[in-house]
Amino acid sequence: MSEFKQIERQFLLLRILSARKLGCTVEDLAQELDVTEKTIRRDVEFLRTMGFPLEAVEESYGRKRWKLTEPNEAVKIGATYDELLSLFVARRMLLPLAGTHLWDGLNRLMRKVRASLSEDMLKHLDRLPAGFHDTRQRFSDYSKQADVVDRLCMAVDENRIAEITYQSMRSTEPVTYRVFPYGLTNHRGTLYLTADSEEHGTFRTFKVDRVSSVTVENFKFVRDPTFNLKKFHEGSFGVYVEEGPPTTVRIRFAPQVARYIDEHYWPGCTAKSWGNDGALTTTFVLTSTEELKSWILSFGGKATVLEPEELVAAIRAEAEELVWRYQAAERE
C-alpha cells in the first residue's frame, strides 16, 4: 500500500476517534476504513509510538475499545489531532502566498503549534505533506507584492475604499481605479480581486498580479447586503463574468477524452449525454465563454462545439489560424 494511502487512512482513523468519545473497537475501525483488523492494529501501534495519546479501555469479555484521550498538546492550542493533521497538509497548498503577510501569519501560527507538540509527533506531522503532491503547473509568486496583497485584504476586511493602479492585458500603460473591494478569489494559484469599480459603474474582476500599487482610504463603503462572492462567479467557467443573459453551449467530446470529461466537475456544466459511439455531449450555461474557449482548444480535434454558432465560428477561426501558422513555418 502506498505511503499516501497509509497517511490518509491514519488521518481518517484519528478523525473517527476524535469524534467518538467512547472510542471504537479494532473491528469497528476495520469495517469503517475497509481494511483488515491487522492493518488497524498496526496503525494504532504506529500512532502510539509517534506520541498520539491512544488508550485501550477493556470491556467485558476482554474486548478492547480504543480511545483518543484528551492530550495536553491539544489543551494548549485548542485543536484536535485531525485538525492538526489538516493544518500541516494545508500549509503546503498555500505556498503561492509565500512572502506575503498572510504567509507570515500562518508561519507564526505554525511556530506556536510546533512548540506545543512532542518531538516524535512533529516528525510524523512533518512527513505528512510529502504524501500529498501538488503539480503546481502554474501559480503566481506574490513575494514581491506582499504590500499589495496585505492592503487588499485589509480593504476587503474593513470595507474600505481603495485606489488601485492596474494594467490589463490590453492596456499599454497602467490606469488608476477607485474601487469598493468585496473579496479575493484564489483560482489556480492566482488571486483575483472582485470590486465595485467607480470607473466602470459595475462589479469587475482584477487580476492581482497586474496591480502595481494600492492606496487604502480612510473612508468606508456600505456593502451591498445581497452580494455573494460565490454566486457572483457562478456563471463563469473560471473567474471572469460578463453582463447579459447566460449562453448555452453544447460540446461533443470524442471517445478518447469522454471519460476524462465525465470524471470531473466543470463549472457551468448542466447536462451530459453519452452517444452510442462512446462520445460525450455536454451542455454548459455560462455568462462568459472566453475562458471556456481556451479550454476547448486544449483538446484539439477531440472537442467539437455544436452551439452557439458564434462560438463555433470563433473556434474555427482559431483552428484556421493555427493551421496557417504551421504551414507558414514549413515554408520558411
Backbone hydrogen bonds, N-H to C=O, Kabsch-Sander energy under -0.5 kcal/mol:
donor,donor_aa,acceptor,acceptor_aa,energy
6,Q,2,S,-1.8
7,I,3,E,-2.6
8,E,4,F,-2.8
9,R,5,K,-2.4
10,Q,6,Q,-2.4
11,F,7,I,-2.2
12,L,8,E,-2.1
13,L,9,R,-2.4
14,L,10,Q,-2.2
15,R,11,F,-2.1
16,I,12,L,-2.5
17,L,13,L,-2.2
18,S,14,L,-2.2
19,A,15,R,-1.5
20,R,16,I,-1.3
21,K,19,A,-0.8
23,G,20,R,-1.6
24,C,66,W,-2.2
29,L,25,T,-2.3
30,A,26,V,-2.4
31,Q,27,E,-2.0
32,E,28,D,-2.2
33,L,29,L,-2.4
34,D,30,A,-0.7
35,V,30,A,-1.9
40,I,36,T,-1.7
41,R,37,E,-2.5
42,R,38,K,-2.0
43,D,39,T,-2.3
44,V,40,I,-2.8
45,E,41,R,-2.3
46,F,42,R,-2.1
47,L,43,D,-2.6
48,R,44,V,-2.1
49,T,45,E,-2.0
50,M,46,F,-1.3
51,G,48,R,-1.4
52,F,47,L,-2.3
54,L,52,F,-2.3
55,E,67,K,-2.9
57,V,55,E,-0.5
57,V,65,R,-2.8
58,E,56,A,-0.6
59,E,63,R,-3.9
62,G,59,E,-1.1
63,R,60,S,-1.3
65,R,57,V,-2.4
66,W,24,C,-3.2
67,K,55,E,-2.8
69,T,53,P,-2.2
69,T,67,K,-0.9
75,V,71,P,-1.6
76,K,72,N,-1.6
77,I,73,E,-1.5
78,G,74,A,-2.0
79,A,74,A,-0.8
84,L,80,T,-1.8
85,L,81,Y,-2.3
86,S,82,D,-1.8
87,L,83,E,-2.0
88,F,84,L,-2.2
89,V,85,L,-1.8
90,A,86,S,-2.9
91,R,87,L,-1.8
92,R,88,F,-0.6
92,R,89,V,-0.8
93,M,89,V,-0.7
93,M,90,A,-0.6
94,L,90,A,-0.7
94,L,91,R,-1.0
95,L,92,R,-1.3
97,L,94,L,-2.1
98,A,95,L,-2.3
100,T,97,L,-2.2
103,W,97,L,-0.6
104,D,100,T,-2.1
105,G,101,H,-2.3
106,L,102,L,-1.9
107,N,103,W,-2.3
108,R,104,D,-2.0
109,L,105,G,-1.9
110,M,106,L,-2.4
111,R,107,N,-2.1
112,K,108,R,-1.6
113,V,109,L,-2.2
114,R,110,M,-2.9
115,A,111,R,-1.9
116,S,112,K,-0.6
116,S,113,V,-1.3
117,L,114,R,-1.2
122,L,118,S,-2.2
123,K,119,E,-2.0
124,H,120,D,-1.7
125,L,121,M,-2.6
126,D,122,L,-2.7
127,R,123,K,-1.0
128,L,125,L,-1.0
131,G,128,L,-2.2
132,F,129,P,-1.9
133,H,131,G,-0.5
134,D,132,F,-0.5
135,T,133,H,-0.6
140,S,189,G,-2.3
142,Y,96,P,-1.2
142,Y,140,S,-0.7
145,Q,142,Y,-1.3
146,A,143,S,-0.5
149,V,145,Q,-2.5
150,D,146,A,-2.5
151,R,147,D,-2.6
152,L,148,V,-2.1
153,C,149,V,-2.3
154,M,150,D,-2.1
155,A,151,R,-2.5
156,V,152,L,-2.3
157,D,153,C,-2.6
158,E,154,M,-2.5
159,N,155,A,-0.6
159,N,156,V,-0.6
160,R,155,A,-2.1
161,I,219,F,-2.5
162,A,179,V,-2.4
163,E,215,T,-2.6
164,I,162,A,-0.5
164,I,177,Y,-2.6
165,T,213,S,-2.3
166,Y,164,I,-0.7
166,Y,175,V,-3.3
167,Q,210,R,-1.5
175,V,166,Y,-2.9
177,Y,164,I,-2.9
179,V,162,A,-3.2
179,V,177,Y,-0.6
180,F,196,D,-2.0
182,Y,194,T,-2.6
183,G,194,T,-1.4
185,T,192,Y,-2.7
187,H,185,T,-0.8
187,H,190,T,-3.1
188,R,186,N,-0.5
190,T,187,H,-1.0
192,Y,185,T,-2.2
193,L,206,F,-3.4
194,T,183,G,-2.9
195,A,193,L,-0.6
195,A,204,R,-2.3
196,D,180,F,-2.2
197,S,195,A,-0.8
197,S,202,T,-2.6
198,E,178,R,-2.5
198,E,196,D,-0.5
199,E,178,R,-0.5
201,G,197,S,-2.1
202,T,197,S,-0.8
204,R,195,A,-3.0
206,F,193,L,-3.0
208,V,191,L,-2.1
208,V,206,F,-0.5
210,R,207,K,-1.8
211,V,208,V,-1.9
212,S,165,T,-2.4
212,S,210,R,-0.7
213,S,165,T,-0.8
215,T,163,E,-2.5
216,V,214,V,-0.5
217,E,161,I,-2.8
217,E,215,T,-0.6
221,F,159,N,-2.4
223,R,221,F,-0.7
227,F,224,D,-1.8
232,F,228,N,-2.3
233,H,229,L,-1.2
234,E,231,K,-1.1
236,S,233,H,-1.9
247,T,286,L,-4.2
249,V,247,T,-0.5
249,V,284,F,-3.1
250,R,307,E,-2.3
251,I,282,T,-2.2
252,R,304,T,-3.2
253,F,251,I,-0.6
253,F,280,L,-3.3
254,A,302,K,-2.7
257,V,254,A,-1.8
258,A,254,A,-1.3
259,R,255,P,-0.7
261,I,257,V,-2.0
262,D,258,A,-2.4
263,E,259,R,-1.8
264,H,260,Y,-0.7
264,H,261,I,-0.8
269,C,266,W,-2.0
270,T,268,G,-0.5
270,T,283,T,-3.0
271,A,283,T,-1.2
273,S,281,T,-2.4
275,G,279,A,-2.9
278,G,275,G,-1.8
280,L,253,F,-2.3
281,T,273,S,-3.0
282,T,251,I,-2.8
282,T,280,L,-0.5
283,T,271,A,-2.4
284,F,249,V,-3.2
285,V,268,G,-2.3
286,L,247,T,-2.4
287,T,235,G,-3.3
288,S,235,G,-1.0
293,K,289,T,-2.2
294,S,290,E,-1.1
295,W,291,E,-1.4
296,I,292,L,-2.5
297,L,293,K,-2.2
298,S,294,S,-1.1
299,F,296,I,-1.6
300,G,297,L,-1.8
302,K,299,F,-2.0
303,A,300,G,-1.0
304,T,252,R,-2.6
306,L,250,R,-3.3
307,E,250,R,-1.3
312,V,308,P,-2.0
313,A,309,E,-2.6
314,A,310,E,-1.8
315,I,311,L,-2.6
316,R,312,V,-2.3
317,A,313,A,-2.3
318,E,314,A,-1.9
319,A,315,I,-2.4
320,E,316,R,-2.5
321,E,317,A,-2.2
322,L,318,E,-2.1
323,V,319,A,-2.2
324,W,320,E,-2.4
325,R,321,E,-2.4
326,Y,322,L,-2.0
327,Q,323,V,-2.4
328,A,324,W,-2.5
329,A,325,R,-2.1
330,E,326,Y,-1.8
331,R,327,Q,-1.5
332,E,328,A,-1.0
